[in-house]
């Protein structure tokens, strides 16, 4: 399992957890798309439904991972189950946040493909939840990539920073040009949006160019 891979030591060498990698995150796939109202993954009251065929009990999963001193992250506003736009044009942010907290997660990735696109609302509800959470704003990258303003204006996002870190680029791919392109895009974004209050990428509000690509090779000639 991923948890075992992160915590196990081999031949006397430290584990990934020992050197600081202590979080596991669930991305797309947990949603019970089709189980909810009119084919969505939210019930008639707006509460999210889990695909229990893949995740039988998320609360028990979090308890087990916390016992291994691992922190866990969840994922909302997904890039599939497109019927959500038709059924819930404004999303169900309040219920989504309450579910995240109730299940015992320690962080959240908020994507930009679903209808819940008010990042200020997300940040306000998450920070008022009473639970320490690592908040990843993956929501606004699509607008920035296309030269448009996101639903929450850029200057407001960068000044108030409703998340702990925010994506500035499209999805990274496992090849050199994508990796370098995202690094350059992130650097350009930070330089372009310097504000009167100081750096827009700063402690507690980091700009980032998507995830690391480690051991994910597209050909035998490329490795990172």
Backbone as ProteinMPNN parsed JSONL, in Angstrom:
{"seq_chain_A": "XXXXXXXXXXXXXXXXXXXXXXXXXXXXXXXXXXXXXXXXXXXXXXXXXXXXXXXXXXXXXXXXXXXXXXXXXXXXXXXXXXXXXXXXXXXXXXXXXXXXXXXXXXXXXXXXXXXXXXXXXXXXXXXXXXXXXXXXXXXXXXXXXXXXXXXXXXXXXXXXXXXXXXXXXXXXXXXXXXXXXXXXXXXXXXXXXXXXXXXXXXXXXXXXXXXXXXXXXXXXXXXX", "coords_chain_A": {"N_chain_A": [[0.836, -1.188, 0.0], [0.275, 2.384, -0.319], [0.66, 3.674, 2.111], [2.305, 1.868, 3.49], [4.524, 1.934, 1.795], [5.431, 4.493, 2.283], [6.184, 4.487, 4.944], [7.907, 2.398, 5.519], [11.224, 1.268, 6.18], [14.25, 0.535, 4.44], [16.985, -1.585, 4.268], [18.315, -0.237, 6.325], [18.068, 2.393, 5.62], [16.455, 5.645, 5.744], [12.868, 6.065, 5.846], [10.362, 7.373, 3.543], [8.627, 8.842, 5.091], [10.285, 9.453, 7.261], [11.947, 11.406, 6.188], [10.284, 13.513, 5.781], [7.981, 13.267, 4.178], [4.852, 13.055, 4.829], [2.157, 12.941, 4.199], [-0.793, 11.618, 2.735], [-2.881, 11.633, -0.087], [-6.214, 11.505, -1.394], [-7.367, 11.497, -4.66], [-9.355, 12.042, -7.588], [-12.156, 9.769, -7.94], [-13.278, 8.783, -5.631], [-15.853, 9.669, -5.492], [-19.342, 9.045, -5.523], [-20.509, 8.991, -8.226], [-23.508, 9.267, -9.958], [-24.982, 8.094, -7.97], [-26.336, 10.033, -6.637], [-28.646, 12.866, -6.591], [-30.396, 13.073, -9.558], [-28.358, 11.799, -11.0], [-26.003, 12.889, -10.069], [-23.299, 13.214, -7.602], [-24.178, 14.064, -5.188], [-26.629, 13.996, -2.627], [-30.214, 14.634, -2.337], [-30.26, 16.668, -0.501], [-27.886, 17.879, -0.826], [-25.589, 16.684, 0.174], [-22.45, 15.028, -0.113], [-21.874, 11.848, -1.738], [-20.275, 8.75, -1.307], [-18.314, 6.501, -3.274], [-18.676, 3.504, -2.316], [-17.828, 1.081, -3.172], [-15.205, 1.392, -3.806], [-14.13, 2.753, -1.622], [-14.746, 1.714, 1.329], [-15.049, 2.627, 3.973], [-14.295, 5.655, 4.866], [-13.772, 7.037, 7.218], [-12.731, 5.079, 8.981], [-10.457, 4.456, 7.501], [-8.986, 6.851, 7.748], [-8.536, 6.891, 10.519], [-6.877, 4.648, 10.781], [-4.634, 5.435, 9.25], [-3.843, 7.737, 10.603], [-2.981, 6.526, 12.949], [-0.599, 5.584, 12.092], [0.881, 7.81, 12.102], [0.49, 9.387, 9.872], [-0.784, 11.975, 7.772], [-3.833, 12.932, 6.122], [-5.343, 13.721, 2.948], [-8.128, 15.109, 1.138], [-10.357, 15.429, -1.739], [-12.128, 17.696, -3.768], [-14.688, 19.206, -5.888], [-14.568, 17.973, -8.525], [-13.016, 16.779, -11.63], [-14.659, 15.22, -13.167], [-17.802, 13.478, -13.549], [-19.664, 15.216, -14.804], [-22.33, 15.955, -14.761], [-22.857, 17.287, -12.464], [-22.723, 20.053, -12.861], [-25.165, 20.63, -14.079], [-27.066, 19.802, -12.221], [-26.337, 20.963, -9.795], [-25.689, 23.985, -9.998], [-24.292, 25.901, -8.508], [-22.755, 24.445, -6.828], [-22.025, 22.636, -3.733], [-20.74, 23.685, -1.407], [-20.764, 24.158, 1.408], [-21.813, 21.758, 2.534], [-19.91, 19.984, 1.558], [-17.541, 20.784, 2.851], [-18.27, 20.315, 5.538], [-18.498, 17.542, 5.451], [-15.872, 16.711, 4.84], [-14.564, 17.452, 7.238], [-15.984, 15.912, 9.122], [-15.292, 13.321, 8.344], [-12.667, 13.215, 9.072], [-10.368, 14.119, 7.724], [-7.197, 15.775, 6.96], [-6.553, 17.7, 5.198], [-7.23, 19.34, 2.013], [-7.716, 19.221, -1.491], [-8.846, 21.447, -3.816], [-10.355, 21.369, -6.766], [-10.822, 22.736, -10.125], [-12.863, 22.034, -11.885], [-15.5, 21.405, -11.334], [-18.73, 22.805, -10.249], [-18.466, 24.347, -7.938], [-17.074, 27.068, -7.443], [-16.19, 29.239, -5.911], [-13.606, 30.373, -4.394], [-13.033, 31.94, -2.19], [-15.243, 31.448, -0.544], [-14.875, 28.699, -0.041], [-12.394, 28.852, 1.385], [-13.129, 30.438, 3.611], [-15.088, 28.837, 4.925], [-13.622, 26.491, 5.441], [-11.527, 27.425, 7.068], [-12.988, 28.243, 9.219], [-13.821, 25.94, 10.342], [-12.729, 24.795, 12.579], [-10.937, 22.752, 12.537], [-7.55, 22.023, 11.971], [-6.357, 22.442, 8.744], [-4.747, 21.662, 5.691], [-4.848, 23.558, 2.865], [-5.285, 23.308, -0.511], [-5.395, 25.248, -3.289], [-6.463, 24.48, -6.198], [-8.155, 25.476, -7.927], [-8.282, 27.836, -9.467], [-6.547, 27.824, -11.601], [-7.318, 27.246, -14.251], [-8.581, 29.513, -15.282], [-6.505, 31.408, -15.129], [-4.634, 30.215, -16.84], [-5.847, 30.615, -19.275], [-5.799, 33.303, -19.557], [-7.789, 34.718, -18.185], [-9.954, 36.224, -15.702], [-10.532, 34.662, -12.583], [-13.515, 33.446, -10.761], [-13.381, 34.522, -8.099], [-11.719, 37.515, -7.804], [-8.344, 37.896, -9.012], [-6.553, 39.632, -7.624], [-7.728, 39.736, -5.112], [-7.614, 37.033, -4.34], [-4.838, 36.673, -4.18], [-4.092, 38.502, -2.272], [-5.65, 37.925, 0.055], [-5.469, 35.173, 0.198], [-6.969, 32.419, 0.388], [-6.214, 29.766, 0.505], [-3.495, 27.511, 1.464], [-1.588, 26.994, -0.424], [-1.321, 27.489, -3.975], [-2.196, 26.551, -7.282], [-0.662, 27.454, -10.333], [-0.555, 26.602, -12.89], [-1.358, 24.457, -15.742], [-2.123, 20.882, -15.74], [0.662, 18.85, -14.927], [2.826, 16.843, -16.95], [4.556, 13.717, -17.508], [7.08, 14.417, -18.762], [9.993, 16.117, -20.044], [9.544, 18.685, -21.263], [7.021, 19.49, -20.366], [7.439, 19.612, -17.58], [9.486, 21.6, -17.384], [8.16, 23.663, -18.675], [6.006, 24.178, -16.94], [7.393, 25.041, -14.675], [8.52, 27.424, -15.649], [6.185, 28.846, -16.298], [5.063, 29.152, -13.739], [7.019, 30.77, -12.521], [6.858, 33.04, -14.139], [4.23, 33.844, -13.582], [4.36, 34.603, -10.869], [6.135, 36.771, -11.026], [4.677, 38.492, -12.66], [2.487, 39.189, -11.12], [3.225, 40.575, -8.833], [2.429, 42.383, -5.92], [1.404, 45.405, -4.14], [1.582, 44.772, -1.504], [3.643, 43.035, -1.195], [5.521, 39.952, -1.887], [3.704, 37.607, -3.888], [3.908, 34.926, -3.718], [4.568, 33.261, -0.915], [5.425, 32.434, 2.547], [2.916, 30.327, 3.796], [1.295, 30.869, 1.697], [1.909, 29.755, -0.92], [2.822, 29.791, -4.341], [2.637, 27.257, -6.839], [3.859, 24.824, -9.253], [2.337, 22.475, -9.942], [2.609, 18.913, -9.167], [5.518, 16.971, -8.075], [7.339, 14.94, -10.387], [8.282, 11.834, -10.038], [10.07, 8.999, -10.737], [8.292, 8.374, -12.748], [8.117, 7.451, -15.714], [7.957, 8.13, -19.21], [9.229, 6.956, -21.238], [11.974, 4.683, -21.925], [14.166, 6.196, -22.218], [14.016, 8.479, -20.745], [14.323, 9.834, -17.549], [13.805, 11.041, -14.202]], "CA_chain_A": [[0.0, 0.0, 0.0], [1.022, 3.64, -0.281], [1.053, 3.936, 3.49], [3.461, 1.027, 3.788], [5.653, 2.433, 1.004], [5.927, 5.729, 2.881], [6.658, 4.324, 6.326], [8.868, 1.309, 5.672], [12.652, 1.52, 5.97], [14.887, -0.55, 3.703], [18.447, -1.696, 4.393], [18.827, 0.763, 7.243], [17.878, 3.756, 5.116], [15.221, 6.245, 6.266], [11.663, 5.979, 5.026], [9.873, 8.658, 3.038], [8.071, 9.552, 6.236], [11.401, 9.955, 8.063], [12.547, 12.6, 5.57], [9.333, 14.609, 5.715], [6.783, 13.011, 3.382], [3.946, 12.489, 5.806], [0.749, 13.113, 3.812], [-1.364, 10.839, 1.64], [-4.085, 12.285, -0.559], [-7.122, 10.862, -2.346], [-7.773, 12.371, -5.774], [-10.637, 11.624, -8.171], [-12.534, 8.374, -7.915], [-14.035, 8.433, -4.428], [-17.219, 10.17, -5.602], [-20.37, 8.116, -5.987], [-21.179, 9.623, -9.365], [-24.668, 8.481, -10.352], [-25.734, 7.672, -6.792], [-27.036, 11.164, -6.057], [-29.786, 13.475, -7.258], [-30.329, 13.194, -11.028], [-27.102, 11.281, -11.515], [-24.844, 13.557, -9.474], [-22.816, 12.464, -6.445], [-24.738, 14.683, -3.987], [-28.023, 13.604, -2.437], [-31.187, 15.712, -2.53], [-29.948, 17.746, 0.442], [-26.589, 18.448, -1.165], [-24.474, 16.013, 0.86], [-21.724, 14.168, -1.052], [-21.991, 10.41, -1.575], [-19.006, 8.064, -1.567], [-18.32, 5.225, -3.976], [-18.269, 2.548, -1.283], [-17.16, -0.042, -3.807], [-13.766, 1.685, -3.759], [-13.764, 3.202, -0.27], [-15.829, 1.179, 2.161], [-15.243, 3.435, 5.169], [-13.23, 6.65, 4.878], [-13.442, 7.373, 8.601], [-11.822, 4.044, 9.483], [-9.194, 4.629, 6.789], [-8.247, 7.955, 8.362], [-8.1, 6.459, 11.851], [-5.736, 3.74, 10.61], [-3.48, 6.194, 8.767], [-3.396, 8.594, 11.706], [-2.252, 5.671, 13.881], [0.748, 5.451, 11.526], [1.415, 9.177, 12.097], [0.332, 9.974, 8.551], [-1.896, 12.894, 7.578], [-4.578, 12.562, 4.919], [-5.979, 14.79, 2.197], [-9.304, 14.758, 0.346], [-10.436, 16.097, -3.041], [-13.482, 18.123, -4.119], [-14.917, 19.951, -7.137], [-13.774, 17.097, -9.391], [-12.974, 16.943, -13.086], [-15.525, 14.284, -13.863], [-19.191, 13.583, -13.077], [-20.029, 16.512, -15.344], [-23.731, 16.274, -14.51], [-22.912, 18.178, -11.309], [-22.993, 21.408, -13.336], [-26.588, 20.769, -14.382], [-27.89, 19.56, -11.028], [-25.925, 21.883, -8.731], [-24.901, 25.015, -10.703], [-23.452, 26.656, -7.577], [-22.054, 23.516, -5.963], [-22.514, 22.37, -2.369], [-19.503, 23.889, -0.658], [-20.981, 24.025, 2.852], [-21.931, 20.338, 2.868], [-18.637, 19.333, 1.245], [-16.607, 21.1, 3.93], [-18.709, 19.597, 6.738], [-18.18, 16.119, 5.257], [-14.418, 16.605, 4.979], [-14.227, 17.525, 8.661], [-16.582, 14.768, 9.806], [-14.553, 12.104, 7.991], [-11.383, 13.232, 9.759], [-9.228, 14.443, 6.865], [-6.307, 16.827, 7.439], [-6.308, 18.653, 4.126], [-8.14, 19.265, 0.876], [-7.398, 19.782, -2.803], [-10.068, 21.951, -4.438], [-10.085, 21.474, -8.196], [-11.565, 23.789, -10.805], [-13.687, 21.489, -12.964], [-16.888, 21.34, -10.923], [-19.442, 24.085, -10.177], [-18.22, 25.062, -6.674], [-15.882, 27.814, -7.863], [-15.937, 30.418, -5.096], [-12.503, 29.983, -3.524], [-13.164, 32.671, -0.926], [-16.211, 30.704, 0.26], [-14.167, 27.502, 0.42], [-11.422, 29.2, 2.412], [-13.804, 30.894, 4.813], [-15.713, 27.713, 5.616], [-12.588, 25.579, 5.918], [-10.791, 28.036, 8.177], [-13.905, 28.373, 10.356], [-14.287, 24.605, 10.725], [-12.159, 24.391, 13.858], [-9.963, 21.687, 12.325], [-6.395, 22.465, 11.176], [-6.42, 21.831, 7.425], [-3.886, 22.158, 4.627], [-5.775, 23.874, 1.788], [-4.668, 23.446, -1.829], [-6.256, 25.906, -4.274], [-6.22, 24.05, -7.571], [-9.399, 25.877, -8.561], [-8.232, 29.029, -10.306], [-5.529, 27.695, -12.644], [-7.888, 27.208, -15.595], [-8.796, 30.889, -15.734], [-5.209, 32.044, -15.342], [-3.996, 29.625, -18.024], [-6.507, 31.167, -20.46], [-5.732, 34.751, -19.513], [-9.055, 35.261, -17.705], [-10.107, 36.401, -14.262], [-11.359, 33.635, -11.926], [-14.702, 33.978, -10.085], [-12.852, 35.433, -7.086], [-10.683, 38.261, -8.527], [-6.968, 37.505, -8.725], [-5.937, 40.474, -6.586], [-8.301, 39.321, -3.828], [-7.05, 35.722, -4.02], [-3.425, 36.771, -3.825], [-3.954, 39.292, -1.048], [-6.253, 37.237, 1.193], [-4.952, 33.805, 0.13], [-7.844, 31.493, 1.099], [-5.561, 28.469, 0.638], [-2.095, 27.55, 1.885], [-0.801, 27.047, -1.653], [-2.22, 27.596, -5.116], [-1.677, 26.14, -8.591], [-0.602, 28.493, -11.361], [-0.308, 25.968, -14.187], [-2.142, 23.289, -16.117], [-1.594, 19.629, -15.197], [1.99, 18.463, -15.359], [2.976, 15.536, -17.583], [5.823, 13.084, -17.162], [8.172, 14.599, -19.723], [10.851, 17.269, -19.768], [9.007, 19.969, -21.7], [5.927, 19.847, -19.459], [8.021, 19.974, -16.296], [10.148, 22.9, -17.501], [7.146, 24.651, -19.03], [5.27, 24.547, -15.735], [8.29, 25.833, -13.832], [8.626, 28.766, -16.238], [4.879, 29.492, -16.137], [4.929, 29.546, -12.335], [7.92, 31.9, -12.289], [6.281, 34.201, -14.836], [3.033, 34.268, -12.852], [4.78, 35.292, -9.647], [6.71, 38.057, -11.41], [3.631, 39.32, -13.251], [1.448, 39.578, -10.167], [3.726, 41.176, -7.601], [1.473, 43.366, -5.438], [1.952, 46.429, -3.26], [1.773, 44.228, -0.154], [4.824, 42.181, -1.167], [5.508, 38.781, -2.761], [2.449, 36.851, -3.932], [4.266, 33.574, -3.287], [5.175, 33.564, 0.374], [5.054, 31.433, 3.544], [1.492, 30.235, 4.027], [0.556, 31.209, 0.467], [2.896, 29.451, -1.949], [2.491, 29.419, -5.716], [3.351, 26.02, -7.183], [3.633, 24.403, -10.647], [1.861, 21.092, -9.889], [3.338, 17.964, -8.335], [6.762, 16.383, -8.543], [7.282, 13.707, -11.179], [9.386, 11.002, -9.546], [9.954, 7.603, -11.149], [7.15, 8.227, -13.651], [8.813, 7.617, -16.998], [7.16, 7.855, -20.406], [10.044, 6.121, -22.132], [13.16, 4.177, -21.261], [15.225, 7.173, -22.394], [13.831, 9.631, -19.871], [14.111, 9.603, -16.11], [13.91, 12.306, -13.485]], "C_chain_A": [[0.872, 1.24, 0.0], [1.493, 3.965, 1.125], [2.285, 3.133, 3.87], [4.7, 1.529, 3.043], [6.259, 3.689, 1.633], [6.583, 5.514, 4.235], [7.737, 3.258, 6.497], [10.293, 1.78, 5.392], [13.261, 0.298, 5.293], [16.397, -0.475, 3.867], [19.03, -0.587, 5.255], [18.65, 2.202, 6.786], [16.551, 4.327, 5.611], [14.059, 6.055, 5.302], [11.32, 7.349, 4.462], [9.301, 9.497, 4.173], [9.178, 10.17, 7.085], [11.967, 11.25, 7.502], [11.502, 13.669, 5.257], [8.095, 14.416, 4.869], [5.76, 12.28, 4.25], [2.471, 12.632, 5.473], [0.401, 12.19, 2.649], [-2.665, 11.493, 1.216], [-4.886, 11.421, -1.514], [-7.479, 11.883, -3.416], [-9.111, 11.863, -6.309], [-10.884, 10.127, -8.011], [-13.333, 7.958, -6.691], [-15.518, 8.761, -4.573], [-18.176, 9.101, -6.122], [-21.18, 8.727, -7.115], [-22.304, 8.715, -9.863], [-25.533, 8.045, -9.189], [-26.624, 8.786, -6.231], [-28.194, 11.664, -6.89], [-29.529, 13.63, -8.75], [-28.964, 12.822, -11.599], [-25.857, 11.946, -10.978], [-24.268, 12.683, -8.354], [-23.175, 13.177, -5.134], [-26.209, 14.268, -3.859], [-28.941, 14.829, -2.545], [-30.965, 16.886, -1.595], [-28.567, 18.35, 0.215], [-25.4, 17.808, -0.494], [-23.778, 15.054, -0.104], [-21.839, 12.693, -0.698], [-20.711, 9.732, -2.056], [-19.244, 6.795, -2.374], [-17.783, 4.171, -3.006], [-17.685, 1.268, -1.868], [-15.651, 0.134, -3.827], [-13.297, 2.035, -2.353], [-14.898, 2.838, 0.675], [-16.106, 2.06, 3.364], [-14.077, 4.424, 5.286], [-12.836, 7.062, 6.291], [-12.459, 6.364, 9.169], [-10.463, 4.13, 8.786], [-8.354, 5.72, 7.434], [-7.741, 7.593, 9.75], [-6.855, 5.576, 11.728], [-4.483, 4.489, 10.168], [-2.953, 7.146, 9.837], [-2.616, 7.79, 12.734], [-0.824, 5.412, 13.404], [1.454, 6.801, 11.452], [1.455, 9.786, 10.695], [-0.875, 10.906, 8.548], [-2.547, 12.602, 6.234], [-5.237, 13.774, 4.268], [-7.119, 14.261, 1.345], [-9.36, 15.651, -0.886], [-11.889, 16.44, -3.346], [-13.478, 18.964, -5.394], [-14.237, 19.246, -8.308], [-13.941, 17.368, -10.881], [-13.705, 15.819, -13.812], [-16.892, 14.362, -13.195], [-19.755, 14.937, -13.494], [-21.473, 16.91, -15.118], [-23.881, 17.205, -13.303], [-23.26, 19.613, -11.719], [-24.483, 21.637, -13.559], [-27.446, 20.686, -13.127], [-27.611, 20.606, -9.947], [-25.082, 23.002, -9.333], [-24.012, 25.852, -9.807], [-22.685, 25.758, -6.609], [-22.719, 23.357, -4.607], [-21.356, 22.528, -1.387], [-19.687, 23.658, 0.842], [-21.044, 22.559, 3.269], [-20.625, 19.594, 2.604], [-17.623, 19.563, 2.362], [-16.979, 20.347, 5.204], [-18.375, 18.11, 6.65], [-16.687, 15.87, 5.416], [-14.011, 16.553, 6.443], [-14.749, 16.299, 9.4], [-15.807, 13.48, 9.538], [-13.15, 12.081, 8.582], [-10.177, 13.487, 8.881], [-8.457, 15.646, 7.419], [-6.016, 17.883, 6.371], [-7.268, 18.428, 2.979], [-7.492, 19.872, -0.357], [-8.723, 20.171, -3.45], [-9.774, 22.192, -5.908], [-11.018, 22.505, -8.825], [-12.485, 23.312, -11.898], [-15.165, 21.414, -12.62], [-17.496, 22.721, -10.772], [-19.159, 24.91, -8.925], [-16.954, 25.9, -6.804], [-15.654, 29.125, -7.123], [-14.865, 30.07, -4.076], [-12.541, 30.726, -2.195], [-14.146, 31.978, 0.011], [-15.575, 29.437, 0.809], [-13.247, 27.84, 1.586], [-12.074, 29.627, 3.709], [-14.413, 29.756, 5.607], [-14.671, 26.752, 6.193], [-11.859, 26.149, 7.128], [-11.663, 28.239, 9.411], [-14.333, 27.023, 10.913], [-13.793, 24.167, 12.095], [-11.149, 23.273, 13.743], [-8.788, 22.224, 11.515], [-6.353, 21.711, 9.845], [-5.406, 22.483, 6.487], [-4.746, 22.324, 3.377], [-5.006, 24.137, 0.495], [-5.683, 24.035, -2.805], [-5.793, 25.507, -5.667], [-7.346, 24.557, -8.474], [-9.199, 26.908, -9.662], [-7.268, 28.931, -11.491], [-6.096, 27.773, -14.049], [-8.111, 28.614, -16.143], [-7.46, 31.571, -16.035], [-4.539, 31.519, -16.607], [-4.574, 30.187, -19.321], [-6.564, 32.688, -20.452], [-7.003, 35.417, -19.03], [-9.034, 35.423, -16.184], [-10.959, 35.271, -13.682], [-12.55, 34.263, -11.223], [-14.374, 34.9, -8.907], [-11.693, 36.183, -7.729], [-9.27, 37.906, -8.06], [-6.364, 38.323, -7.602], [-6.452, 40.106, -5.205], [-7.732, 37.982, -3.391], [-5.619, 35.843, -3.511], [-3.203, 37.567, -2.547], [-4.453, 38.504, 0.168], [-5.796, 35.787, 1.312], [-5.805, 32.82, 0.934], [-7.288, 30.079, 1.229], [-4.148, 28.636, 1.153], [-1.137, 27.54, 0.712], [-1.746, 26.947, -2.836], [-1.488, 27.265, -6.413], [-1.724, 27.296, -9.576], [-0.566, 27.916, -12.764], [-1.356, 24.902, -14.492], [-1.483, 22.035, -15.555], [-0.225, 19.319, -15.783], [1.954, 17.072, -15.982], [4.38, 15.011, -17.321], [6.827, 13.188, -18.314], [8.815, 15.964, -19.518], [10.178, 18.587, -20.097], [7.846, 20.423, -20.821], [6.472, 20.324, -18.113], [8.655, 21.357, -16.365], [9.152, 23.997, -17.848], [6.362, 25.113, -17.815], [6.129, 25.377, -14.781], [8.392, 27.268, -14.339], [7.32, 29.529, -16.067], [4.687, 29.978, -14.708], [5.789, 30.765, -12.029], [7.373, 33.177, -12.927], [5.065, 34.743, -14.084], [3.412, 35.089, -11.621], [5.337, 36.675, -9.974], [5.64, 39.021, -11.923], [2.691, 39.905, -12.214], [2.002, 40.102, -8.856], [2.829, 42.341, -7.203], [2.14, 44.358, -4.489], [2.209, 45.909, -1.856], [2.971, 43.296, -0.074], [4.67, 40.964, -2.061], [4.162, 38.056, -2.725], [2.676, 35.373, -3.625], [5.11, 33.727, -2.035], [4.778, 32.485, 1.378], [3.565, 31.489, 3.867], [0.644, 30.511, 2.814], [1.474, 30.983, -0.74], [2.25, 29.206, -3.311], [3.257, 28.149, -6.065], [2.946, 25.536, -8.581], [3.206, 22.956, -10.795], [2.877, 20.203, -9.195], [4.701, 17.606, -8.904], [6.469, 15.176, -9.426], [8.507, 12.881, -10.812], [9.149, 9.566, -9.964], [8.799, 7.339, -12.086], [7.648, 8.497, -15.064], [7.892, 7.297, -18.175], [7.95, 7.056, -21.433], [11.279, 5.683, -21.38], [14.31, 5.185, -21.366], [15.145, 8.351, -21.43], [13.634, 9.172, -18.442], [14.395, 10.907, -15.392], [14.375, 12.047, -12.06]], "O_chain_A": [[2.068, 1.165, 0.284], [2.599, 4.473, 1.312], [3.204, 3.657, 4.501], [5.797, 1.545, 3.6], [7.464, 3.92, 1.525], [7.453, 6.29, 4.629], [8.412, 3.228, 7.526], [10.533, 2.582, 4.49], [12.843, -0.833, 5.54], [17.009, 0.567, 3.634], [20.102, -0.059, 4.961], [19.042, 3.13, 7.493], [15.615, 3.57, 5.872], [14.252, 5.904, 4.096], [11.907, 8.359, 4.851], [9.473, 10.716, 4.205], [9.029, 11.289, 7.576], [12.42, 12.105, 8.262], [11.797, 14.628, 4.544], [7.234, 15.295, 4.83], [5.797, 11.057, 4.388], [1.619, 12.468, 6.345], [1.183, 12.006, 1.717], [-3.472, 11.871, 2.066], [-4.325, 10.698, -2.338], [-7.853, 13.012, -3.1], [-9.91, 11.311, -5.552], [-9.95, 9.328, -7.954], [-13.988, 6.915, -6.694], [-16.35, 8.198, -3.861], [-17.851, 8.351, -7.042], [-22.383, 8.955, -6.981], [-22.08, 7.54, -10.152], [-26.688, 7.667, -9.382], [-27.543, 8.527, -5.455], [-28.669, 10.971, -7.789], [-28.548, 14.254, -9.153], [-28.479, 13.439, -12.548], [-24.75, 11.599, -11.392], [-24.697, 11.543, -8.176], [-22.559, 12.928, -4.098], [-26.936, 14.198, -4.851], [-28.473, 15.935, -2.817], [-31.436, 17.99, -1.869], [-28.13, 19.221, 0.967], [-24.292, 18.338, -0.581], [-24.452, 14.334, -0.841], [-21.895, 12.325, 0.475], [-20.144, 10.103, -3.084], [-20.244, 6.101, -2.185], [-16.572, 3.977, -2.898], [-17.11, 0.46, -1.14], [-14.904, -0.844, -3.861], [-12.199, 1.659, -1.944], [-15.881, 3.569, 0.8], [-17.262, 2.233, 3.749], [-12.998, 4.062, 5.754], [-11.678, 7.404, 6.531], [-11.459, 6.748, 9.776], [-9.431, 3.9, 9.416], [-7.154, 5.543, 7.645], [-6.623, 7.958, 10.114], [-5.896, 5.74, 12.482], [-3.388, 4.21, 10.658], [-1.742, 7.336, 9.957], [-1.68, 8.314, 13.337], [0.051, 5.066, 14.196], [2.5, 6.925, 10.816], [2.332, 10.588, 10.374], [-1.865, 10.657, 9.236], [-1.901, 12.089, 5.319], [-5.635, 14.723, 4.944], [-7.091, 13.119, 0.886], [-8.514, 16.527, -1.061], [-12.776, 15.598, -3.207], [-12.432, 19.37, -5.901], [-13.423, 19.849, -9.007], [-14.852, 18.068, -11.323], [-13.385, 15.511, -14.96], [-17.115, 15.232, -12.353], [-20.253, 15.703, -12.668], [-21.818, 18.083, -15.265], [-24.921, 17.843, -13.14], [-23.999, 20.304, -11.017], [-25.002, 22.713, -13.262], [-28.431, 21.411, -12.988], [-28.527, 21.074, -9.271], [-23.859, 22.975, -9.193], [-23.06, 26.462, -10.294], [-22.041, 26.247, -5.681], [-23.813, 23.865, -4.361], [-21.039, 21.61, -0.632], [-18.842, 23.025, 1.475], [-20.405, 22.161, 4.242], [-20.272, 18.677, 3.345], [-16.925, 18.635, 2.77], [-16.107, 19.799, 5.878], [-18.013, 17.49, 7.649], [-16.289, 14.904, 6.067], [-13.208, 15.709, 6.842], [-14.035, 15.713, 10.213], [-15.684, 12.638, 10.428], [-12.505, 11.033, 8.592], [-9.063, 13.111, 9.247], [-8.972, 16.423, 8.222], [-5.303, 18.852, 6.632], [-8.024, 17.456, 2.964], [-6.812, 20.896, -0.284], [-9.612, 19.335, -3.616], [-9.031, 23.109, -6.257], [-11.885, 23.071, -8.159], [-12.863, 24.098, -12.767], [-16.004, 21.364, -13.519], [-16.861, 23.715, -11.124], [-19.573, 26.067, -8.854], [-15.889, 25.5, -6.335], [-14.997, 30.025, -7.645], [-15.17, 29.533, -3.011], [-12.118, 30.182, -1.175], [-13.918, 31.921, 1.22], [-15.718, 29.133, 1.993], [-13.304, 27.206, 2.64], [-11.635, 29.232, 4.789], [-14.273, 29.708, 6.83], [-14.829, 26.26, 7.311], [-11.605, 25.436, 8.099], [-11.149, 28.388, 10.52], [-15.124, 26.965, 11.855], [-14.372, 23.269, 12.708], [-10.555, 22.877, 14.746], [-9.003, 22.828, 10.464], [-6.318, 20.48, 9.827], [-5.233, 23.702, 6.492], [-5.311, 21.35, 2.879], [-4.19, 25.055, 0.412], [-6.698, 23.411, -3.112], [-4.876, 26.097, -6.238], [-7.479, 24.134, -9.623], [-9.88, 26.857, -10.686], [-7.184, 29.857, -12.296], [-5.445, 28.301, -14.951], [-7.862, 28.878, -17.32], [-7.306, 32.229, -17.064], [-3.943, 32.289, -17.361], [-3.889, 30.234, -20.343], [-7.289, 33.292, -21.242], [-7.286, 36.553, -19.408], [-8.207, 34.835, -15.487], [-12.009, 34.953, -14.239], [-12.607, 35.486, -11.091], [-15.013, 35.938, -8.734], [-10.744, 35.537, -8.173], [-9.034, 37.651, -6.879], [-5.723, 37.766, -6.711], [-5.703, 40.157, -4.23], [-7.402, 37.797, -2.219], [-5.238, 35.197, -2.535], [-2.235, 37.332, -1.824], [-3.765, 38.423, 1.185], [-5.744, 35.24, 2.413], [-5.419, 32.423, 2.033], [-7.831, 29.272, 1.983], [-3.649, 29.756, 1.269], [-0.008, 28.017, 0.823], [-2.839, 26.391, -2.724], [-0.333, 27.642, -6.616], [-2.711, 28.029, -9.641], [-0.548, 28.67, -13.737], [-2.133, 24.501, -13.625], [-0.407, 22.111, -14.961], [0.015, 19.502, -16.976], [1.15, 16.227, -15.588], [5.28, 15.768, -16.957], [7.356, 12.18, -18.781], [8.234, 16.85, -18.891], [10.232, 19.521, -19.297], [7.701, 21.617, -20.559], [6.01, 21.33, -17.574], [8.397, 22.199, -15.505], [9.277, 25.127, -17.376], [6.082, 26.303, -17.671], [5.634, 26.312, -14.152], [8.354, 28.214, -13.553], [7.328, 30.714, -15.733], [4.203, 31.088, -14.487], [5.339, 31.69, -11.354], [7.42, 34.252, -12.331], [4.893, 35.956, -13.964], [2.839, 36.15, -11.374], [5.042, 37.644, -9.274], [5.695, 40.221, -11.652], [2.155, 40.997, -12.405], [1.297, 40.073, -7.847], [2.5, 43.189, -8.033], [3.289, 44.176, -4.086], [2.96, 46.519, -1.094], [3.292, 42.807, 1.01], [3.78, 40.935, -2.911], [3.555, 37.909, -1.664], [1.731, 34.653, -3.306], [6.222, 34.252, -2.08], [3.879, 31.692, 1.095], [3.021, 32.551, 4.172], [-0.581, 30.406, 2.869], [1.772, 31.916, -1.485], [1.25, 28.496, -3.414], [4.399, 27.977, -5.639], [1.835, 25.801, -9.039], [3.678, 22.272, -11.703], [3.891, 20.686, -8.692], [5.003, 17.897, -10.062], [5.473, 14.478, -9.232], [9.626, 13.19, -11.222], [8.139, 8.97, -9.589], [8.36, 6.196, -12.214], [7.605, 9.629, -15.545], [7.144, 6.32, -18.142], [7.38, 6.539, -22.393], [11.604, 6.233, -20.328], [15.32, 5.041, -20.676], [16.092, 9.128, -21.312], [12.876, 8.242, -18.167], [15.121, 11.766, -15.892], [14.529, 12.987, -11.28]]}, "name": "protein", "num_of_chains": 1, "seq": "XXXXXXXXXXXXXXXXXXXXXXXXXXXXXXXXXXXXXXXXXXXXXXXXXXXXXXXXXXXXXXXXXXXXXXXXXXXXXXXXXXXXXXXXXXXXXXXXXXXXXXXXXXXXXXXXXXXXXXXXXXXXXXXXXXXXXXXXXXXXXXXXXXXXXXXXXXXXXXXXXXXXXXXXXXXXXXXXXXXXXXXXXXXXXXXXXXXXXXXXXXXXXXXXXXXXXXXXXXXXXXXX"}
